[in-house]
Amino acid sequence: LADSHPQHHPQAEDPELAEGPLPDWIVPVPRQWRMWQMRDRSSAGLIDSLRDCDILHAHDVGLIWASRTGKPFAWHPYGSDLVVWTGYNRDLLIRMHPFPPLPKWPNILLPAHMRRAMDRADGILIGWHNNLWRDAYAMIRRRGLWDRVIRYALAIDTEKFAPVAPARRDALLAELLPEAPVSRPLIFHPTRQYFTRPSNPYGYKANDRLYRALAAYARQGGTFTLVVCEKGNPDEAAAKRMIAELGIEARVRWVPEMPRHELIRWYQAADLTVDSFFTGAIGSVPIEAMACGCPVMMHLQTEPAPGDAGVFLDPRGLYPELPPLVRCRTDEEILARLIDPVARPEALATVGRASRDWVLRYSGLESMSRRLIEIYRGLLVARQQAA
């Protein structure tokens, strides 16, 4: 959408696109709804233009638009479109910010429209198992759609997201943090701050576990600099309070939210990138960091947990080998990994090189494009056979 969040635009990853007109294969679409209208509102002209396509790859309310065309389509949910908009819950129906809470009446019919459109999808593309999506997985199975789930994760441009020479890293860090003393290891944490509400459907990350582990590490004499991205999430105030109460405020630097392409220098300069300790899924942050040769600390869900019966998506269904992450979940496990391997530069560098190699093998544009074309062909053939 032309007027959506800037991070959703192609210029966020490819800034050169801002220098002139977009190529003809990128077509911005004006926002189709206003605050008092349903999110799935679409103009007749938009639906007609979508009918010119052989197959559609939909996210967000694009799922509903695609279902109106009669054309074959795959739904590739990114999170809230699956977890929030398909069901009746507080986050869908009540606007909490700014205070006071206000009802979002236009969303009353959205879940019914999303589910009806989901039933018409030729395929549902899902990557890593995500613990926040368990109820949604169960809903997909209840609706008899589990056999339409196709495993497909994220691709990354490994020429743009690439390491720099070791000799360049200190100079790069001096450019990024010119006025602040920095102690290695530099730990980059661009993940959203969501930890005060475990049921948060927008992405409970358990960031507080990292801060408690870092405080324990500091008490043992460990050194580090933590860089956190400030994105305007409600839990940022709670994170700042916790960091101050734990006594590690002087070791933490907050930096403003930035376009995706500006994250590259941080991944290149950092010794470690930290993501979520709850979701168990690899999203954009880990793939971006690993492509830049930066090790990633996070939790990866590799075995079914209680409540996963019948809906667990084994990561081995995506790739024959798991990525070389610094895996941990609890405060104690994080502390142990900070001591080893994070405190050992040679060990951490080895993980970084292995991370880059893994991305080149499995998540580069060439291999992922081949997989996507294979998926499209399969869906087209299946639609033709069903006709």
C-alpha positions as CSV (number, residue, x, y, z in Angstrom):
1,L,0.0,0.0,0.0
2,A,1.4,3.4,-1.0
3,D,0.5,5.0,2.4
4,S,1.4,2.1,4.7
5,H,4.2,2.1,7.2
6,P,7.5,3.0,5.5
7,Q,9.1,-0.3,6.6
8,H,6.6,-2.0,4.3
9,H,7.8,-0.2,1.2
10,P,10.5,-1.7,-1.2
11,Q,12.6,1.4,-0.5
12,A,13.1,0.2,3.0
13,E,15.4,-2.6,1.7
14,D,16.4,-1.0,-1.7
15,P,17.0,2.7,-1.0
16,E,18.0,3.2,-4.6
17,L,14.4,2.9,-5.6
18,A,13.7,6.3,-3.9
19,E,15.9,8.0,-6.5
20,G,13.5,7.8,-9.4
21,P,10.3,6.2,-10.7
22,L,9.6,2.6,-9.5
23,P,10.1,-0.2,-12.1
24,D,7.0,-1.1,-13.9
25,W,6.7,-4.5,-12.0
26,I,6.2,-2.6,-8.6
27,V,2.8,-1.0,-8.5
28,P,1.9,1.0,-5.3
29,V,-1.8,0.7,-4.4
30,P,-3.6,3.5,-2.6
31,R,-5.1,2.6,0.8
32,Q,-8.6,1.3,0.2
33,W,-10.2,2.1,3.5
34,R,-10.6,4.8,6.1
35,M,-10.8,4.5,9.8
36,W,-14.6,4.1,9.8
37,Q,-14.5,1.4,7.0
38,M,-13.7,-2.3,6.9
39,R,-10.0,-3.0,6.4
40,D,-10.9,-5.4,3.5
41,R,-12.7,-2.7,1.5
42,S,-11.5,-2.8,-2.1
43,S,-12.3,-0.9,-5.3
44,A,-13.6,-2.6,-8.3
45,G,-10.6,-1.3,-10.3
46,L,-8.2,-3.0,-7.8
47,I,-9.9,-6.4,-8.1
48,D,-10.1,-6.1,-11.9
49,S,-6.3,-5.4,-12.0
50,L,-5.6,-8.4,-9.8
51,R,-7.6,-10.6,-12.2
52,D,-4.9,-9.9,-14.8
53,C,-2.5,-12.1,-12.8
54,D,-2.0,-15.9,-13.3
55,I,-1.6,-16.4,-9.5
56,L,-1.7,-14.2,-6.5
57,H,0.6,-14.2,-3.4
58,A,-1.3,-12.5,-0.6
59,H,-0.6,-11.1,2.8
60,D,-2.8,-9.1,5.2
61,V,-6.2,-8.2,3.8
62,G,-4.8,-9.1,0.4
63,L,-6.1,-12.5,1.4
64,I,-9.7,-11.2,1.0
65,W,-8.9,-9.3,-2.1
66,A,-7.4,-12.4,-3.7
67,S,-10.4,-14.5,-2.8
68,R,-12.7,-12.0,-4.7
69,T,-10.8,-12.5,-8.0
70,G,-11.5,-16.1,-8.7
71,K,-7.8,-16.6,-9.5
72,P,-5.5,-19.2,-7.8
73,F,-3.8,-17.7,-4.8
74,A,-1.5,-18.5,-1.9
75,W,-1.9,-16.8,1.5
76,H,1.4,-16.1,3.2
77,P,0.5,-14.7,6.7
78,Y,3.1,-12.7,8.6
79,G,1.5,-12.7,12.0
80,S,-1.4,-10.5,13.1
81,D,-3.3,-11.2,9.9
82,L,-3.5,-14.9,11.0
83,V,-3.4,-14.5,14.8
84,V,-5.5,-11.4,15.3
85,W,-7.7,-10.7,12.3
86,T,-9.2,-14.2,12.0
87,G,-10.7,-14.2,15.5
88,Y,-12.7,-12.1,17.9
89,N,-10.3,-10.6,20.5
90,R,-9.5,-7.4,22.3
91,D,-6.7,-6.4,20.0
92,L,-9.0,-6.6,16.9
93,L,-12.0,-4.9,18.5
94,I,-10.6,-2.3,20.9
95,R,-8.2,0.5,20.1
96,M,-6.0,0.6,23.2
97,H,-3.6,3.4,22.2
98,P,-4.0,6.3,22.6
99,F,-5.9,6.0,25.8
100,P,-8.9,5.7,26.5
101,P,-9.9,2.4,24.8
102,L,-12.3,2.9,22.0
103,P,-14.3,0.2,20.1
104,K,-13.2,-0.5,16.5
105,W,-16.6,-1.2,15.1
106,P,-15.5,-1.6,11.4
107,N,-13.6,-4.7,12.4
108,I,-16.7,-6.6,13.6
109,L,-17.1,-8.6,10.4
110,L,-13.4,-8.8,9.5
111,P,-12.8,-12.3,11.1
112,A,-15.7,-13.8,9.2
113,H,-14.4,-12.4,6.0
114,M,-10.8,-13.5,6.7
115,R,-11.9,-17.1,7.5
116,R,-14.1,-17.3,4.4
117,A,-11.2,-16.1,2.3
118,M,-8.8,-18.5,4.0
119,D,-11.1,-21.4,3.1
120,R,-10.7,-20.5,-0.6
121,A,-6.9,-20.3,-0.5
122,D,-5.1,-22.8,-2.8
123,G,-2.2,-22.8,-0.4
124,I,-1.2,-21.4,3.0
125,L,2.5,-20.6,3.2
126,I,4.0,-21.0,6.7
127,G,7.7,-21.1,7.7
128,W,9.1,-21.9,11.1
129,H,6.8,-23.1,13.9
130,N,5.8,-20.0,16.0
131,N,4.6,-20.5,19.6
132,L,2.4,-17.4,19.3
133,W,0.5,-19.0,16.4
134,R,-0.6,-22.2,18.2
135,D,-4.3,-21.3,18.4
136,A,-4.3,-20.2,14.8
137,Y,-2.7,-23.5,13.7
138,A,-5.5,-25.3,15.5
139,M,-8.1,-23.1,13.8
140,I,-6.6,-24.0,10.4
141,R,-6.8,-27.7,11.3
142,R,-10.4,-27.4,12.5
143,R,-11.4,-25.8,9.2
144,G,-10.0,-28.8,7.3
145,L,-7.2,-26.7,5.8
146,W,-4.1,-28.4,7.2
147,D,-3.4,-30.2,4.0
148,R,-3.1,-26.8,2.3
149,V,-0.2,-25.7,4.5
150,I,3.0,-25.4,2.4
151,R,6.4,-24.8,4.1
152,Y,8.1,-21.7,2.9
153,A,10.3,-19.3,4.9
154,L,12.0,-16.0,4.2
155,A,14.5,-15.2,1.5
156,I,17.3,-12.7,1.9
157,D,19.5,-10.7,-0.6
158,T,22.9,-12.0,0.4
159,E,24.7,-9.4,-1.7
160,K,23.1,-6.5,0.2
161,F,23.1,-8.3,3.6
162,A,26.8,-9.4,3.7
163,P,29.7,-9.3,6.2
164,V,32.5,-6.7,6.2
165,A,36.2,-7.4,6.6
166,P,37.2,-7.8,10.3
167,A,39.4,-4.8,10.1
168,R,36.5,-2.7,9.1
169,R,34.2,-3.6,12.1
170,D,35.8,-1.3,14.7
171,A,35.7,1.7,12.4
172,L,32.1,1.0,11.5
173,L,31.2,0.8,15.2
174,A,32.9,4.2,15.8
175,E,30.7,5.7,13.1
176,L,27.6,4.2,14.6
177,L,28.3,5.2,18.2
178,P,30.8,8.1,17.9
179,E,30.2,9.7,21.3
180,A,29.8,6.7,23.6
181,P,32.5,4.4,25.0
182,V,31.8,0.9,23.8
183,S,32.9,-2.4,25.4
184,R,32.9,-5.6,23.4
185,P,31.0,-7.8,22.8
186,L,28.5,-5.4,21.1
187,I,25.1,-7.0,21.4
188,F,22.5,-5.7,19.0
189,H,18.8,-6.2,19.9
190,P,16.5,-4.7,17.2
191,T,13.6,-6.9,18.2
192,R,10.4,-5.2,19.4
193,Q,9.9,-4.8,23.1
194,Y,7.0,-7.1,24.2
195,F,7.4,-8.8,27.5
196,T,4.8,-7.5,30.0
197,R,1.9,-9.5,28.5
198,P,2.7,-13.1,27.6
199,S,-0.6,-13.4,25.7
200,N,0.2,-10.5,23.4
201,P,-0.7,-11.7,19.9
202,Y,1.5,-9.1,18.3
203,G,4.7,-10.8,19.4
204,Y,5.6,-11.7,23.0
205,K,9.4,-11.7,22.9
206,A,10.4,-12.2,26.5
207,N,13.0,-9.5,26.2
208,D,13.2,-9.2,30.1
209,R,15.0,-12.5,30.2
210,L,17.9,-11.0,28.3
211,Y,18.1,-8.0,30.7
212,R,18.2,-10.2,33.8
213,A,20.8,-12.4,32.3
214,L,23.0,-9.5,31.3
215,A,22.7,-8.0,34.8
216,A,23.8,-11.3,36.3
217,Y,26.7,-11.5,33.8
218,A,27.7,-7.9,34.7
219,R,27.8,-8.9,38.4
220,Q,30.2,-11.7,37.5
221,G,32.5,-9.1,35.9
222,G,31.4,-9.5,32.3
223,T,31.6,-6.6,30.0
224,F,29.3,-5.8,27.1
225,T,27.5,-3.0,25.3
226,L,23.8,-3.6,24.4
227,V,22.2,-1.6,21.6
228,V,18.3,-1.6,21.5
229,C,16.1,-0.2,18.8
230,E,13.4,2.2,20.0
231,K,10.3,1.6,17.9
232,G,7.5,3.2,20.0
233,N,6.2,-0.1,21.4
234,P,4.4,0.3,24.8
235,D,6.8,-2.0,26.6
236,E,9.8,0.2,25.9
237,A,9.1,2.3,29.0
238,A,9.0,-0.9,31.1
239,A,12.3,-2.1,29.5
240,K,14.0,1.2,30.4
241,R,12.8,0.9,34.0
242,M,13.9,-2.7,34.3
243,I,17.4,-1.9,32.8
244,A,17.8,1.0,35.2
245,E,16.7,-1.1,38.2
246,L,19.1,-3.9,37.2
247,G,22.0,-1.5,37.3
248,I,23.1,-1.9,33.6
249,E,21.7,1.4,32.3
250,A,25.2,2.7,31.5
251,R,25.9,-0.3,29.3
252,V,22.8,0.2,27.1
253,R,22.4,2.4,24.1
254,W,19.0,3.1,22.6
255,V,18.9,3.9,18.9
256,P,15.9,5.1,16.8
257,E,13.9,2.8,14.5
258,M,15.5,2.7,11.0
259,P,14.7,1.4,7.5
260,R,15.7,-2.2,6.9
261,H,18.7,-1.3,4.8
262,E,20.2,0.8,7.6
263,L,20.2,-2.2,9.9
264,I,22.9,-3.8,7.8
265,R,25.8,-1.7,9.3
266,W,24.6,-2.7,12.8
267,Y,24.7,-6.4,12.0
268,Q,28.1,-6.0,10.4
269,A,29.5,-4.2,13.4
270,A,27.9,-6.3,16.2
271,D,29.4,-9.4,17.8
272,L,25.9,-10.8,18.5
273,T,22.3,-10.1,17.5
274,V,19.6,-11.1,20.0
275,D,16.0,-12.0,19.0
276,S,13.1,-13.6,20.8
277,F,13.3,-16.1,23.7
278,F,9.7,-17.2,23.3
279,T,8.3,-17.5,19.7
280,G,10.8,-20.2,18.7
281,A,10.5,-19.0,15.1
282,I,13.1,-17.4,12.8
283,G,11.8,-14.1,11.4
284,S,13.5,-11.4,9.4
285,V,16.0,-10.3,12.2
286,P,17.8,-13.6,12.5
287,I,18.0,-14.1,8.7
288,E,19.3,-10.6,8.2
289,A,21.9,-10.9,10.9
290,M,23.1,-14.4,9.8
291,A,23.5,-13.2,6.2
292,C,25.8,-10.5,7.6
293,G,27.9,-13.1,9.4
294,C,26.6,-12.0,12.8
295,P,25.8,-14.8,15.2
296,V,22.2,-14.9,16.5
297,M,21.0,-15.7,20.1
298,M,17.4,-16.8,20.4
299,H,15.1,-19.7,21.2
300,L,14.3,-22.1,18.3
301,Q,11.4,-24.5,18.8
302,T,12.6,-27.9,17.4
303,E,10.3,-30.3,19.3
304,P,6.6,-30.2,20.0
305,A,5.6,-28.6,23.3
306,P,2.4,-29.3,25.4
307,G,-0.5,-28.0,23.3
308,D,1.3,-28.7,20.0
309,A,-0.4,-32.1,19.3
310,G,-1.4,-32.3,15.6
311,V,-0.2,-28.7,14.8
312,F,3.6,-28.8,15.3
313,L,5.6,-27.6,12.2
314,D,8.9,-29.4,12.4
315,P,11.7,-27.1,11.3
316,R,13.2,-30.1,9.5
317,G,10.3,-29.8,7.1
318,L,11.9,-26.6,5.9
319,Y,15.6,-27.4,5.8
320,P,17.7,-30.6,6.2
321,E,19.9,-29.0,8.8
322,L,19.1,-26.4,11.5
323,P,20.9,-23.0,11.5
324,P,23.9,-22.6,13.8
325,L,22.3,-20.3,16.4
326,V,23.3,-19.6,19.9
327,R,20.2,-21.3,21.3
328,C,18.7,-20.5,24.7
329,R,15.4,-19.7,26.3
330,T,15.6,-19.1,30.1
331,D,17.5,-16.6,32.1
332,E,19.9,-19.3,33.2
333,E,20.5,-20.6,29.7
334,I,21.1,-17.0,28.4
335,L,23.7,-16.4,31.1
336,A,25.5,-19.6,30.3
337,R,25.7,-18.7,26.6
338,L,27.0,-15.2,27.5
339,I,29.8,-16.9,29.3
340,D,30.4,-19.4,26.5
341,P,30.5,-18.8,23.5
342,V,29.7,-15.0,23.5
343,A,32.6,-14.1,25.8
344,R,35.0,-16.0,23.5
345,P,35.6,-13.9,20.3
346,E,37.1,-16.9,18.4
347,A,34.1,-19.1,19.2
348,L,31.6,-16.4,18.3
349,A,33.4,-15.6,15.0
350,T,33.1,-19.3,14.1
351,V,29.4,-19.2,14.7
352,G,29.1,-16.1,12.5
353,R,30.9,-17.7,9.6
354,A,28.8,-20.8,9.8
355,S,25.6,-18.6,10.0
356,R,26.6,-16.9,6.7
357,D,27.3,-20.2,5.1
358,W,23.9,-21.6,6.2
359,V,22.0,-18.6,4.7
360,L,23.9,-18.9,1.4
361,R,22.9,-22.6,1.1
362,Y,19.2,-22.3,2.2
363,S,17.8,-18.7,2.2
364,G,19.5,-16.9,-0.6
365,L,17.4,-15.4,-3.4
366,E,18.3,-18.1,-6.0
367,S,17.3,-21.1,-3.9
368,M,14.2,-19.5,-2.4
369,S,13.1,-18.2,-5.8
370,R,13.3,-21.7,-7.2
371,R,11.2,-23.0,-4.3
372,L,8.6,-20.3,-4.8
373,I,8.3,-21.0,-8.5
374,E,7.8,-24.7,-7.7
375,I,5.0,-23.8,-5.2
376,Y,3.3,-21.6,-7.8
377,R,3.4,-24.3,-10.5
378,G,2.0,-26.9,-8.1
379,L,-0.9,-24.6,-7.1
380,L,-1.7,-23.8,-10.7
381,V,-1.7,-27.4,-11.8
382,A,-3.9,-28.4,-8.8
383,R,-6.4,-25.7,-9.7
384,Q,-6.5,-26.8,-13.3
385,Q,-7.0,-30.4,-12.3
386,A,-9.8,-29.4,-9.9
387,A,-11.6,-27.4,-12.6
